[in-house]
Amino acid sequence: MKSRINSTTLGLIIGILVPILSIFLVFAVRFKAEMSLETFIDSLLVHKIYTKVMALGVYFGNIVFFFLFIKTDLLKAARGVLLATILYSLAIMVFRFGM
């Protein structure tokens, strides 16, 4: 069972999905009563804070799984989460600075 969980692909999938889910979780907990999801996304774009919200979702969401995988000796899965974090960081830099 441990060998099926310990794969770079699974870590990459988790590393890609967790930030998206963490941003939606923040929306659901904090902003759902005040605005719709469409309004939330529009306000992120209008106020130009979408890269900051993405970065917070990526770093705080993925750090939990990265250290969890390191602690449980699932090093290949941790490598996948780290790869997803690097890919997100590159995308954030492109969106932020227009590289």
Backbone bond lengths (Angstrom), bond angles and torsions (degrees), N, CA, C in turn:
res aa  C-N    CA-C-N  psi(-1)  N-CA   C-N-CA  omega(-1)  CA-C   N-CA-C  phi
1 M - - - 1.453 - - 1.521 110.91 -
2 K 1.325 116.68 -40.50 1.456 120.56 -178.99 1.525 111.23 -64.14
3 S 1.327 117.06 -33.58 1.463 119.73 -178.58 1.535 111.23 -70.29
4 R 1.320 118.34 -29.60 1.468 120.48 177.58 1.511 111.64 -73.25
5 I 1.314 117.28 -33.73 1.461 121.51 178.48 1.520 110.22 -77.22
6 N 1.315 117.08 -33.37 1.453 121.94 -175.25 1.536 110.11 -84.15
7 S 1.318 116.22 71.78 1.467 120.24 175.82 1.518 109.19 -135.62
8 T 1.312 114.41 147.20 1.457 120.27 -179.96 1.516 111.09 -64.30
9 T 1.317 116.96 -35.64 1.466 120.85 -179.35 1.520 111.28 -64.06
10 L 1.311 117.39 -45.14 1.463 120.23 178.33 1.521 110.91 -64.31
11 G 1.317 117.21 -40.51 1.459 120.41 176.65 1.517 111.97 -63.24
12 L 1.334 116.86 -38.13 1.465 121.02 177.69 1.523 111.02 -65.95
13 I 1.310 116.88 -42.18 1.470 120.83 178.43 1.527 110.28 -63.93
14 I 1.322 116.88 -44.46 1.463 120.35 178.12 1.522 110.08 -63.96
15 G 1.329 116.85 -42.09 1.452 121.33 179.62 1.517 113.58 -65.22
16 I 1.315 117.74 -26.33 1.469 121.25 177.18 1.527 111.16 -83.61
17 L 1.314 117.50 -38.17 1.467 120.72 -175.05 1.531 113.89 -81.21
18 V 1.308 117.96 -34.91 1.469 121.12 -174.72 1.527 112.65 -60.86
19 P 1.329 120.94 -44.75 1.473 118.63 178.58 1.522 113.42 -62.60
20 I 1.315 117.02 -38.61 1.463 120.58 178.04 1.523 109.71 -63.78
21 L 1.316 116.40 -45.44 1.459 120.29 179.58 1.526 112.05 -67.04
22 S 1.328 117.63 -34.36 1.468 119.33 179.76 1.525 111.16 -69.92
23 I 1.332 118.28 -35.60 1.465 120.69 176.21 1.525 109.88 -66.65
24 F 1.327 117.22 -42.50 1.466 119.75 177.24 1.521 111.72 -66.90
25 L 1.321 117.92 -32.41 1.459 120.68 176.57 1.528 110.85 -66.15
26 V 1.321 116.92 -42.45 1.463 120.32 176.62 1.522 110.19 -62.20
27 F 1.329 116.47 -41.96 1.466 119.42 176.84 1.518 110.82 -60.58
28 A 1.324 116.98 -47.37 1.466 120.85 -176.23 1.527 112.22 -64.76
29 V 1.319 116.83 -37.12 1.463 119.97 -177.48 1.527 111.28 -79.66
30 R 1.321 116.71 -41.90 1.465 119.56 -170.18 1.526 114.43 -98.85
31 F 1.347 118.24 -39.35 1.452 120.50 -168.12 1.530 115.47 -114.36
32 K 1.308 119.54 -4.85 1.459 121.27 -174.84 1.527 112.45 -60.91
33 A 1.314 118.31 -36.61 1.465 121.12 -178.98 1.524 111.61 -73.05
34 E 1.319 117.35 -24.49 1.452 121.18 -174.99 1.521 114.10 -93.19
35 M 1.341 117.75 -33.22 1.459 120.04 -174.39 1.519 110.62 -153.83
36 S 1.328 114.86 163.32 1.452 120.07 177.37 1.525 109.44 -81.67
37 L 1.317 115.79 169.42 1.457 120.75 178.86 1.521 111.11 -62.85
38 E 1.314 116.82 -40.18 1.464 121.32 178.64 1.529 111.05 -62.07
39 T 1.317 117.19 -42.94 1.463 121.41 178.02 1.526 110.70 -66.04
40 F 1.317 116.73 -37.96 1.460 121.40 177.77 1.523 110.58 -61.12
41 I 1.309 116.78 -48.14 1.470 120.94 179.98 1.519 110.52 -65.59
42 D 1.327 117.28 -42.09 1.467 120.40 177.39 1.528 111.48 -61.26
43 S 1.322 117.30 -40.00 1.468 119.57 -179.97 1.524 111.02 -67.90
44 L 1.334 117.86 -33.94 1.458 120.20 175.05 1.524 111.06 -63.41
45 L 1.322 115.76 -39.98 1.463 119.99 -179.46 1.520 111.88 -73.08
46 V 1.322 117.45 -40.94 1.474 121.21 -178.61 1.525 110.79 -65.87
47 H 1.327 116.43 -43.17 1.462 120.15 -178.33 1.529 112.57 -83.74
48 K 1.324 116.62 -2.06 1.472 124.11 177.94 1.528 112.54 56.38
49 I 1.321 114.98 44.27 1.461 119.65 177.00 1.527 111.94 -115.87
50 Y 1.327 116.86 11.99 1.460 119.53 -177.13 1.525 111.78 -64.48
51 T 1.340 118.78 -33.56 1.462 118.98 178.59 1.521 111.37 -69.82
52 K 1.312 117.08 -33.86 1.469 120.09 178.38 1.521 110.98 -69.61
53 V 1.330 115.96 -40.67 1.465 119.97 178.28 1.525 110.01 -67.33
54 M 1.339 116.46 -40.19 1.464 119.62 176.44 1.526 110.77 -60.49
55 A 1.334 116.24 -45.10 1.459 120.06 -178.61 1.530 111.19 -62.54
56 L 1.317 117.00 -43.26 1.464 119.50 178.23 1.526 111.45 -62.69
57 G 1.330 116.07 -42.02 1.459 119.74 178.19 1.515 112.26 -63.58
58 V 1.320 116.02 -40.62 1.461 120.22 -179.05 1.520 111.06 -68.58
59 Y 1.312 116.56 -53.35 1.458 118.65 -171.70 1.524 112.72 -71.66
60 F 1.327 117.58 -43.43 1.460 118.40 -179.53 1.527 111.77 -77.27
61 G 1.314 117.75 -29.84 1.460 119.54 178.19 1.514 112.67 -74.18
62 N 1.324 115.93 -44.61 1.462 119.42 -175.53 1.519 113.61 -79.02
63 I 1.325 117.52 -25.86 1.463 119.02 -178.20 1.529 111.04 -63.95
64 V 1.314 116.68 -34.09 1.470 120.54 179.08 1.527 110.00 -62.89
65 F 1.329 116.38 -49.57 1.463 119.50 -177.99 1.521 111.78 -71.43
66 F 1.326 117.44 -34.68 1.457 120.09 178.09 1.524 110.77 -60.17
67 F 1.331 116.84 -51.19 1.464 119.20 -179.47 1.525 112.19 -71.18
68 L 1.319 118.03 -30.10 1.461 120.26 174.48 1.528 110.73 -63.29
69 F 1.321 116.47 -43.86 1.464 119.98 178.84 1.527 111.42 -68.53
70 I 1.322 117.68 -37.38 1.464 120.25 176.96 1.532 109.99 -64.13
71 K 1.330 116.00 -44.90 1.474 120.94 -177.45 1.529 111.72 -64.10
72 T 1.333 117.57 -36.25 1.465 121.49 -179.38 1.516 112.57 -91.95
73 D 1.327 117.21 11.23 1.465 124.04 175.55 1.540 112.78 62.92
74 L 1.323 115.85 35.54 1.467 121.31 173.66 1.530 107.57 -103.20
75 L 1.325 115.71 72.55 1.448 121.52 -169.50 1.531 113.22 -70.37
76 K 1.323 117.67 -32.32 1.477 119.35 177.97 1.525 110.73 -69.55
77 A 1.314 117.29 -38.47 1.465 120.38 176.50 1.522 110.40 -66.47
78 A 1.325 117.23 -38.73 1.465 120.78 176.22 1.523 110.45 -63.39
79 R 1.321 116.88 -35.79 1.457 120.97 176.85 1.532 110.59 -64.23
80 G 1.315 117.97 -38.42 1.462 121.50 177.15 1.517 112.44 -65.76
81 V 1.335 116.84 -40.69 1.462 120.66 177.37 1.525 109.93 -65.05
82 L 1.310 117.00 -40.88 1.459 120.81 177.72 1.531 110.98 -64.00
83 L 1.324 117.47 -40.04 1.460 121.38 177.16 1.526 111.14 -62.67
84 A 1.315 116.97 -42.81 1.468 120.46 177.41 1.525 111.08 -63.59
85 T 1.328 117.12 -38.97 1.453 120.99 178.37 1.524 110.80 -64.17
86 I 1.314 117.13 -40.62 1.467 120.96 177.76 1.520 110.49 -65.38
87 L 1.324 117.19 -42.36 1.475 120.34 178.93 1.525 111.10 -63.82
88 Y 1.323 116.75 -43.38 1.465 120.45 176.29 1.526 110.70 -62.05
89 S 1.330 116.87 -40.60 1.463 120.22 -179.85 1.526 111.17 -63.01
90 L 1.318 116.95 -40.51 1.464 120.23 176.63 1.525 111.31 -64.29
91 A 1.332 116.44 -41.17 1.470 120.10 178.35 1.525 110.89 -65.16
92 I 1.314 117.31 -39.20 1.462 120.92 178.38 1.522 110.27 -64.98
93 M 1.322 117.06 -40.09 1.468 119.77 177.73 1.519 111.35 -63.96
94 V 1.319 117.14 -39.12 1.467 120.54 178.51 1.516 110.44 -65.50
95 F 1.331 116.96 -45.01 1.468 119.95 178.77 1.520 111.57 -66.47
96 R 1.302 117.18 -38.15 1.460 121.29 -174.57 1.523 112.66 -76.50
97 F 1.307 116.96 -44.72 1.459 120.71 -172.67 1.522 113.34 -110.35
98 G 1.325 117.72 -4.28 1.453 121.14 177.09 1.513 114.01 63.94
99 M 1.315 115.85 42.53 1.473 120.14 -177.20 1.498 111.89 -68.95
